[in-house]
Amino acid sequence: PAVQVSLAVEVVPSKTSGALGPRAFVVETFRVGCGNAQLLILMMVTALSIGIYDGWTGLLPQILTSELPSFDGGSGDGSAGTATGADWTANEAGMCGMVQTLSCIAGQIVFGQIADRCFARRSKILMVLLGTAATASLGWASTMFQNPYVPWEPTALMRDQRWRLWVAISVAGACRTGLI
């Protein structure tokens, strides 16, 4: 455009007096970005946290229907009260995913407002708090699953206790998207 829309355009060096073309802009942006260690660390941490979380939630239906211990309410064969394997249905797993997605949307809205109003010049504090809350919440959720990293047997979740998993996953989603 004839009038620059952003001051950031003036920061990008240009060998010609005109604006950079698309290819030159991308090359110059990568050159400047790769030379900034703080930017590279920020990109690495963000990519890792988003990638791990998205990979984990992508497998959530499979985890809920096959890996989560459940509680056998009693079939009359003397084995009442034993953990028997997951009994989550695909619909329940889908509902859990939907609740997690809605919590992600709510997290963006709520934490965006909190960041603007309460942490205007202290965003790093908010980022550390949200990162810690998301990590703690996912840690809590992972103790409910069968995995080799938990030194104790996971607790069987009865139907009336499944809210714990829903809360853990929703808090993690809201905090993660609040970070973004």
C-alpha positions in Angstrom: 0.0 0.0 0.0 1.0 3.6 -0.5 0.8 4.2 3.3 2.4 1.5 5.6 -0.2 -0.1 7.8 2.3 -1.0 10.6 5.5 0.2 12.1 6.8 -3.4 11.8 7.2 -2.9 8.1 9.9 -0.3 8.7 11.9 -2.7 10.9 12.3 -5.3 8.1 15.3 -4.1 6.1 15.0 -3.8 2.3 17.8 -3.6 -0.2 15.6 -1.6 -2.5 13.6 1.5 -1.6 10.3 -0.3 -2.4 8.5 -3.0 -0.4 9.8 -6.5 -0.2 8.2 -9.1 -2.4 6.6 -12.1 -0.8 9.6 -14.4 -1.3 12.1 -11.8 -0.1 9.9 -11.0 2.9 9.8 -14.7 4.0 13.5 -15.1 3.5 14.3 -12.0 5.4 11.9 -12.9 8.2 13.5 -16.3 8.7 17.0 -14.8 8.6 16.1 -12.3 11.3 14.1 -14.8 13.3 16.7 -17.5 13.3 19.3 -15.1 14.6 17.2 -14.4 17.7 17.8 -17.0 20.4 14.9 -15.9 22.6 12.5 -16.1 19.7 13.8 -19.6 18.8 13.3 -20.8 22.4 9.8 -19.3 22.6 8.9 -21.1 19.3 10.4 -24.4 20.5 8.5 -24.3 23.9 5.2 -23.3 22.2 5.5 -25.9 19.5 6.3 -28.7 22.0 3.5 -27.8 24.4 0.9 -27.5 21.6 2.2 -30.6 19.8 2.1 -32.8 22.9 -1.3 -31.6 24.1 -2.8 -31.9 20.6 -1.4 -35.4 20.2 -2.7 -36.4 23.6 -6.2 -35.1 23.0 -6.2 -36.6 19.5 -5.9 -40.0 21.1 -8.4 -39.1 23.8 -11.3 -41.2 22.4 -9.1 -44.3 22.2 -7.7 -43.7 25.7 -11.1 -43.3 27.2 -12.6 -46.4 25.5 -9.6 -48.8 26.0 -7.0 -47.6 28.5 -9.0 -46.1 31.4 -9.8 -48.5 34.2 -13.4 -48.6 35.2 -15.5 -50.1 37.9 -17.6 -53.2 37.6 -20.7 -52.4 39.5 -21.4 -56.1 40.1 -22.6 -58.8 37.9 -23.5 -61.2 40.6 -20.6 -63.6 39.9 -18.6 -62.7 43.0 -16.3 -60.2 41.3 -18.3 -57.1 42.3 -16.1 -54.1 43.0 -13.1 -55.1 40.8 -11.5 -53.0 38.1 -12.4 -54.6 34.8 -11.2 -52.3 32.0 -12.8 -49.3 30.3 -16.5 -49.2 29.8 -16.7 -45.7 28.3 -18.8 -45.7 25.2 -17.8 -43.9 22.0 -20.6 -41.3 22.7 -19.2 -40.6 26.2 -15.7 -40.2 24.8 -17.1 -37.9 22.1 -18.9 -35.8 24.7 -15.7 -35.6 26.7 -13.9 -34.3 23.6 -16.7 -31.8 22.9 -16.6 -30.5 26.5 -12.8 -30.2 26.2 -13.2 -28.2 22.9 -15.8 -25.9 24.5 -13.5 -25.3 27.4 -10.7 -24.4 25.0 -12.9 -21.8 23.4 -14.0 -20.4 26.8 -10.4 -20.4 27.9 -9.4 -18.1 25.0 -12.2 -15.7 25.8 -11.9 -15.7 29.6 -8.1 -15.6 29.9 -7.8 -13.1 27.1 -10.0 -10.7 29.1 -8.0 -11.5 32.3 -4.7 -10.9 30.5 -5.9 -7.5 29.2 -7.4 -6.3 32.4 -5.2 -7.7 35.2 -1.9 -8.7 33.6 -1.4 -5.9 31.0 2.3 -5.5 31.8 2.9 -8.8 33.6 1.9 -11.4 31.0 4.9 -13.7 31.9 3.3 -14.2 35.3 0.0 -15.2 33.8 1.8 -17.5 31.3 3.7 -19.3 34.1 0.4 -19.7 36.1 -1.5 -21.0 33.1 1.3 -23.4 32.1 1.6 -24.7 35.7 -2.2 -25.2 35.9 -2.4 -27.0 32.6 0.6 -29.2 33.5 -0.8 -30.1 36.9 -4.3 -30.8 35.4 -2.9 -33.1 32.8 -0.7 -34.8 35.4 -3.8 -35.3 37.5 -5.6 -36.8 34.5 -2.7 -39.1 33.6 -2.8 -40.7 37.1 -6.2 -42.0 36.2 -4.9 -43.9 33.2 -3.0 -47.1 33.0 0.6 -46.0 32.2 4.1 -47.1 33.1 5.0 -43.8 34.6 2.7 -44.0 37.6 4.1 -46.2 40.4 0.6 -47.1 41.7 -2.4 -48.7 40.2 -4.8 -46.2 38.7 -8.0 -45.8 40.6 -11.1 -47.3 38.9 -13.5 -44.5 38.0 -17.1 -45.3 38.8 -19.7 -43.6 36.7 -20.4 -41.0 39.4 -16.6 -40.2 39.7 -15.9 -39.6 36.0 -16.4 -35.8 36.5 -12.8 -35.8 37.8 -11.5 -36.7 34.4 -13.8 -34.2 32.6 -12.7 -31.4 35.0 -9.0 -32.2 34.5 -9.2 -32.3 30.7 -11.3 -29.1 30.6 -9.0 -27.1 32.9 -6.0 -28.2 30.9 -7.7 -27.2 27.6 -8.8 -23.8 29.0 -5.4 -23.0 30.4 -3.5 -24.2 27.2 -5.6 -22.1 24.9 -5.4 -19.2 27.4 -1.6 -19.4 26.9 -2.0 -19.1 23.2 
